Structures are given as C-alpha cells and as structure tokens.
Amino acid sequence: MHGQATFTPLVASKFLLWILTIIAATVLLRRRRMSFNVRLAFLIGGTLIFGFLYGALIARGPNPNPVAALRSLLKGLLVKHQLSALLVGPVLLLLLLSWLSNKSICGYACQLGLLQDLLHQIPLPKWRPPFWLSNTIRILAFVGLIAGLVLSGLDWIGLVDPFRLFRFNFDLLVGLTVGIVLLASLFIYRPWCRFLCPFGLISWLVEQVSVWRVRLEPSTCKGCQLCVRACPTQAMADLYAGKKIRADCFACGACLSACPIEGGLAWRAWRKRSE
C-alpha cells in the first residue's frame, strides 16, 4: 500500500474482513471463550487468508498491512509533502480498531504478526525480553525511519520488508530479514512487532487508553499470578503491578484462560468502582 496504491474492491474486502475478525475476537474475549485452540485457529486462518491468499489475489500493489499503511502516510507527509484520504484513512481506521479493542488489529489481522505468533506456539525454550529493552530499540527504529525519510527519502523498512514473504518476493536482504524474524519467533514472542514495528509503537501508545481490554478486579483476584505467567509479554505483570503505562498486549487471551477466578480478569470496556 504505497502512495500510488489504489483502494480497489479487493483491498476493501480485506479491510472489511479485518473488521469482522476483530469483532469476532472481541466477542470471544469478552465471553472468555478465546481458548488455545480457538486462538490457534485465528492464527492459522489469518496467516493463510490475510497473508498468502490476499498476497496471491492482489496481483498489483502490495498486500495491505498496518506497517505499509503507516509507511505510505509517512512518505506522503515527509517526502512528497502531500496528504490524501487514501493515505490518512487506512491508518486512522487501523488505529481506531486498536483503540476500540486493545491492539486487536495486531493480534488478529496483521499477517506477519499472526505468523510470528503461530511459530511461537512450537514448544521450545522461550525468552521474554524486558519491555524497556524491546521498546527502546523500537523507538530508535522509528526515529531512524523518520530521520531517513526527512533527510534522504530513505525508507529502511522498504529495504528489508518481511511482508514480502507473503508474495514470495525476495532479494538477499529481505530473505535474511525474514529468516531472522521467523527463527527468532520460535524463542521470542513477536520479535518484529516488539522490537522494530513502527505501527506497533504507535498502536502501543493508543492501547494505553483503549476501550475494550483486560481489566483486573482487585477485590476478586486471589494473587496467584497465573495470568502473569501465562502472558507472553510483560503486559499482565505491569497490569498486576498497577502501572499506568503497560507493555504491549496483543489480545491473545492467554491471561483470561489462565485465571481460575470468575471475575478476576475480564475483557471489558469499563472499570468497576473497586478498580
């Protein structure tokens, strides 16, 4: 979805399917029915449909994804000094979905995120990098993207773009990037999303005030911290500690499935007075 892309009916159908998928995921999370098997079905189906199927169907122009939408907007603003509804609209829609249901666009719609998540399910030793480390690198990567565009029009993500995997469109640098990201995904939860993704950084800011998200009920919680151990990021540890700014939550629902207390955790859009 570069600056010259057109919003075809096929592209529009993917955005519509994204919206329907996020609605379905939000309903399941709200009802605490996002089991491991259900989540696995979302990961497999989303990777195949949003990634490889749409990659094959959209013969011209890149397969839409959140990173491409943001890159197009930044290049239009910083390089071409032009803005249009075609550039602004997709990014606003994706951020709106991130705000309504905590980062669900990343958790259930982004093909690269889904593939990383799927690979992480393979039972191998895992490493949970501290949030300060992953987010610092992600901020630096975003600053590098902005600086490159402003100073020379260079889009470093375009050089390594791992989303090209879904079109089987490789050169050496892209192939190396894809290989590293997929290999790292076996041991680190969503390494591209948490260390390098510019949309991931922006949506992380948005999710701090998201409407539907995991909420802890202190009066019901028994302090077992099973949710903290189940969470693949630092998000539940931050929530449990009462931090105002939390690490990325990708709406996987693992914490909800792990919580043994009815009402201890909930995916909801309001706070109870005891929170």
Secondary structure, DSSP 8 states (H G I E B T S, - for coil): --TT----HHHHHHHHHHHHHHHHHHHHHHTT---HHHHHHHHHHHIIIIIIIHHHH--SS----HHHHHHHHHHHHHTS----HHHHHHHHHHHHHHHHBTTHHHHHT-HHHHHHHHHHTS-S------HHHHHHHHHHHHHHHHHHHHHH---HHHHH-GGGGGGT---HHHHHHHHHHHHHHTTSSSHHHHHT-HHHHHHHHHHTT-SBEEEE-TTT--S--HHHHH-SSSHHHHHHTT-SS--------HHHHH--STTTEEEESS--TT-
